[in-house]
Amino acid sequence: EKKYYVPEIIKIISAKDKFGFVYFKCDTDSGICEFVVRNPFGSIIRIDENHIFIIDIDGNRYSIKDLSKLDKKSYRKIELYV
């Protein structure tokens, strides 16, 4: 009955780790987006082998439906947390 809009991440422009927070800047299907993740190992959830959800500190959700489709630089920025 309820729907929740989840932007799909196409490219990770930057991911900077500071004091347990990860600051992401990503290109999504809705445009460029910046968000912060508090505990990356609890907020980045692997659904299956290639699909992950990211939940930011405000409760917004982002999706990477297929990790293998990310470019190499983007994959290197997220691989530490999945």
C-alpha positions, -999 to +999 in steps of 0.1 A: +000+000+000+028+024+007+056+034-017+089+049-009+110+067-035+145+052-037+169+069-060+193+046-078+230+054-076+247+054-110+281+067-100+299+075-068+317+107-072+333+108-037+331+089-004+350+105+025+353+089+059+355+112+089+350+103+125+328+073+118+307+091+093+309+086+055+301+116+033+289+105-001+285+125-033+267+104-060+251+107-094+217+092-092+188+087-116+174+119-101+206+140-104+236+147-082+230+140-045+250+144-013+243+125+019+259+112+051+259+077+065+266+073+102+276+037+106+285+024+072+287-013+083+251-011+096+236+014+072+249-002+039+228-033+036+236-060+011+203-075-003+220-100-026+253-105-043+250-073-064+222-053-049+227-029-019+206-003+000+222+027+017+203+045+045+216+080+054+214+097+088+180+113+078+165+079+070+165+084+032+173+053+012+194+049-019+199+018-040+226+003-062+208-024-081+239-040-097+274-034-083+289-049-113+275-021-135+294+006-115+326+019-130+358+008-114+364+041-095+329+040-080+332+004-071+365+010-052+348+038-032+320+015-020+338-019-017+352-011+017+318-010+032+300-040+015 
